[in-house]
Amino acid sequence: MSPPDVIALRRYLGEGPAGRTISDARQSVCLTDLIEHSCLIGGASCELAGRSVLLATSRQLLSALAMIELDGIASRMLLCPPDIDRERLQILAAQAGIDTIVTDHPPPEYLSGKCAVVGIELPARRAIKPEADRATEWLMLTSGTSGLPKIVRHTLDGLAGAIIADGPAHRRGATWATFYDIRRYGGLQIFLRALIGGGSMVLSEPGETTVAHVARLRAGGVTHISGTPSHWRKLLMSGAAADFSPRYVRLSGEIADQAVLDGLAQAFPHASIGHAYASTEAGVGFSVDDGREGFPAHLIGRNQAGVEMKVIEGSLRIRSRRTARAYVGADAPPLVDAEGFVDTGDMVELRGERYHFVGRRGGIINIGGLKVHPEEVEAVINRHASVRMSRARSRRSPITGAIVVADVILANGTDENRHEAIRAEILGQCRDRLAVWKVPAMIRFVERLDVTAAGKLARTDA
């Protein structure tokens, strides 16, 4: 028998209604089939006991199956998102002490020569009797940087802390989906919510159009769905929301401004809409379901879920059992301060009885020594009825060093003859709500804005 403090994912497979599945665009797998059957070629899970495993599969579905089979068996699992290039993967695998690769395609020579390689496929009728006898470390990569991401070490009890606190039983039988990749923190949270909460899950597919994706979600009976505000803005712009009726809509990963919350409330009038604060390092801090941007000031301090938050020089800091345990690597910096708080780098501002997110500390635009958070400019621009999405950024200036400019996507069918009037209206809103140095010097209407692999608005300066 497993030690009483080792709770592995496999224990949740038989919970919930019969016929629970996890699926992608190609296949659907019954979760109860995984209780005694292996997806590893040769049924190799027992051979991987105590190993440090890199999950490098081409499909989210195969990674999900491997996570279930190896949690409680492997010493650690490094989840590899598909956008990690060869050079960075080599460095990250060395930092994590990887000795085994689980993959569905030939690994690079520089890894296969140093690590054991185990193939993976859909579960075959090979009986296995794995014994969960260790608390597997879950290794995840940070996002939001073009350089080498950091490796963050989590435990299953920390990853599942917010799910258990929410009481998953009240969403038992839900069918979950997310625009995220489940090998990133936001997507993994939804995968765990489905599995632990006794539900099913429909996975996203790389390169799939929003319209095709939503059609598949509708066909799969999705009731609960999560994504970044950028994901949701793209869905609202696609027109696909008219044929989709989820019961629960969740936002995380970026600032949820009032415009996107109002847009979702209008598109899904019968859904409960919430936005959560979470990061790979800090874990899940809280969720807000009142339809308003920001969060109530009373959440600062210790709340009932055991999460303690404070604001130091405008930066939100979090301490709880849900935070990551450490960064991984010989030269890794400390993850928490001397008191155990993670400095999130997300800047907040108290307005009345509510804190509002204003942007990232590292994303500030410097205008002649004055600070501008791009997100606070976007929040104002997005309030215009004709705007669907915007990106504020800096442009070099010989006088002030930089100026603020904005790229804006307008609603489909907007009359081109109205463009100048709309531009003037947007600038008027900005002048009414923002300090003079934050008002964009130029507004450019564009057809699209790029989103990163993590679902966040891609930010570039010129």
MOHUPE-V191240 format. One record per backbone hydrogen bond with DSSP energy under -0.5 kcal/mol. NH is the residue of the N-H (numbers start at 0). CO is the residue of the C=O. E is the energy in kcal/mol with one decimal. If there is no record, write none. Layout:
BEGIN
<<NH	CO	E> <NH	CO	E>>
END
This chain:
BEGIN
<<5	2	-1.9> <6	4	-0.8> <7	5	-0.6> <10	7	-1.4> <11	8	-2.1> <12	9	-1.6> <14	11	-1.2> <16	197	-0.6> <19	16	-0.8> <21	28	-2.0> <22	200	-2.1> <23	26	-2.3> <28	21	-2.6> <30	19	-2.3> <32	29	-1.3> <33	30	-1.5> <34	31	-1.2> <37	125	-1.3> <40	118	-2.2> <42	39	-2.9> <45	42	-0.6> <47	43	-0.9> <47	44	-0.8> <48	45	-1.3> <49	72	-2.4> <50	47	-2.3> <52	50	-0.7> <52	75	-2.8> <53	99	-2.8> <54	52	-0.6> <54	77	-2.5> <55	53	-0.9> <55	101	-2.2> <62	58	-1.6> <63	59	-2.8> <64	60	-2.1> <65	61	-2.2> <66	62	-2.6> <67	63	-2.1> <68	64	-2.2> <69	65	-2.6> <70	66	-1.9> <72	69	-2.4> <73	69	-2.4> <74	50	-1.9> <75	50	-1.5> <76	136	-2.7> <77	52	-2.9> <78	76	-0.6> <78	138	-2.6> <79	54	-1.6> <79	77	-0.5> <80	78	-0.7> <83	80	-1.3> <84	82	-0.6> <88	84	-2.5> <89	85	-2.0> <90	86	-1.5> <91	87	-2.7> <92	88	-2.7> <93	89	-1.6> <94	90	-2.2> <95	91	-2.1> <96	93	-1.0> <97	92	-2.4> <98	51	-2.4> <99	51	-1.7> <100	115	-3.1> <101	53	-2.8> <102	100	-0.6> <102	117	-2.0> <110	107	-1.5> <111	107	-2.7> <112	108	-2.1> <113	110	-1.3> <114	110	-2.0> <115	98	-2.4> <117	100	-3.3> <119	102	-0.9> <120	38	-2.7> <123	37	-1.9> <125	123	-2.3> <126	124	-0.6> <127	35	-2.1> <131	129	-0.6> <132	71	-1.6> <132	130	-1.0> <133	71	-1.0> <135	133	-1.0> <136	74	-2.4> <137	153	-2.7> <138	76	-3.6> <138	136	-0.7> <139	137	-0.5> <139	151	-2.4> <141	149	-2.2> <150	327	-0.5> <151	139	-3.3> <151	149	-0.5> <152	325	-3.1> <153	137	-3.0> <153	151	-0.6> <155	135	-0.5> <158	154	-2.5> <159	155	-2.4> <160	157	-0.9> <163	159	-2.6> <164	160	-2.2> <165	161	-1.8> <166	162	-0.6> <166	163	-1.0> <169	166	-1.6> <170	167	-1.9> <171	168	-1.6> <172	197	-0.7> <173	170	-1.9> <175	173	-0.6> <175	199	-2.9> <176	223	-1.5> <177	201	-0.6> <178	225	-2.0> <183	180	-1.9> <186	180	-0.6> <187	183	-2.9> <188	184	-2.1> <189	185	-1.1> <190	186	-2.3> <191	187	-2.7> <192	188	-2.0> <193	189	-2.3> <194	190	-2.4> <195	191	-3.0> <196	192	-1.7> <197	194	-1.0> <198	193	-3.2> <199	173	-2.1> <200	20	-2.2> <201	175	-2.6> <202	22	-3.4> <202	200	-0.5> <207	204	-1.8> <212	208	-2.7> <213	209	-2.7> <214	210	-2.0> <215	211	-1.8> <216	212	-2.3> <217	213	-2.6> <218	214	-2.2> <219	215	-1.9> <220	217	-1.3> <221	216	-2.3> <222	174	-2.6> <223	174	-2.1> <224	247	-2.2> <225	176	-1.7> <226	249	-1.6> <231	227	-2.3> <232	228	-2.6> <233	229	-2.1> <234	230	-1.9> <235	231	-2.7> <236	232	-2.2> <237	233	-1.3> <238	234	-0.8> <238	235	-0.5> <239	234	-0.7> <240	234	-0.6> <241	238	-1.0> <242	239	-1.4> <243	240	-1.6> <246	222	-2.3> <247	222	-2.0> <248	271	-2.8> <249	224	-2.3> <250	273	-2.1> <251	226	-1.3> <256	254	-1.0> <260	256	-1.8> <261	257	-2.7> <262	258	-2.2> <263	259	-2.2> <264	260	-2.1> <265	261	-2.0> <266	262	-2.1> <267	263	-2.8> <268	265	-0.5> <270	267	-1.8> <271	246	-2.8> <272	270	-0.5> <273	248	-2.7> <273	271	-0.5> <274	287	-2.4> <275	250	-3.3> <276	285	-3.0> <277	275	-0.6> <278	282	-1.4> <282	278	-2.3> <284	276	-3.0> <284	282	-0.6> <285	276	-1.1> <287	274	-2.7> <294	354	-2.4> <296	352	-2.3> <298	295	-1.8> <299	296	-1.7> <300	308	-1.5> <302	306	-2.0> <305	302	-1.9> <307	305	-0.5> <307	318	-2.7> <308	300	-1.1> <309	316	-2.0> <311	309	-0.5> <311	314	-2.3> <312	310	-0.5> <314	311	-2.3> <315	345	-2.6> <316	309	-2.9> <317	341	-1.9> <318	307	-2.6> <322	319	-0.9> <323	280	-3.0> <324	152	-3.3> <325	152	-0.9> <327	150	-2.3> <331	328	-1.6> <336	340	-2.4> <339	336	-2.0> <341	317	-3.3> <342	340	-0.6> <343	315	-2.1> <343	341	-0.9> <346	344	-0.5> <346	358	-3.2> <347	313	-3.0> <348	355	-2.2> <350	348	-0.5> <350	353	-3.1> <353	350	-1.1> <354	294	-2.9> <355	348	-2.5> <357	346	-2.9> <358	346	-1.0> <360	344	-3.0> <362	359	-1.3> <363	360	-0.8> <364	371	-3.2> <366	364	-0.7> <366	369	-3.4> <367	365	-0.8> <367	399	-1.8> <369	366	-1.6> <371	364	-1.8> <373	362	-0.6> <373	371	-0.6> <375	357	-0.8> <375	372	-0.9> <376	372	-1.2> <377	373	-2.4> <378	374	-2.2> <379	375	-1.0> <380	376	-2.3> <381	377	-3.1> <382	379	-1.1> <383	380	-1.8> <386	383	-1.7> <387	408	-2.9> <388	408	-1.2> <390	406	-2.4> <392	404	-2.7> <394	402	-2.2> <396	400	-0.8> <400	396	-1.5> <402	394	-2.3> <404	392	-2.7> <405	441	-2.3> <406	390	-2.7> <407	443	-2.8> <408	388	-3.0> <409	407	-0.5> <410	385	-2.5> <413	410	-1.7> <417	414	-2.2> <418	415	-1.6> <421	417	-2.8> <422	418	-2.8> <423	419	-2.1> <424	420	-2.2> <425	421	-2.8> <426	422	-2.3> <427	423	-2.1> <428	424	-2.3> <429	425	-2.3> <430	426	-2.5> <431	427	-1.9> <432	428	-1.6> <433	429	-2.6> <437	434	-1.9> <438	434	-0.6> <438	435	-0.9> <440	403	-3.5> <441	403	-0.7> <443	405	-3.0> <445	407	-2.6> <451	455	-3.6> <454	451	-2.2> <457	449	-2.3> <459	457	-0.5> <461	393	-2.1>>
END
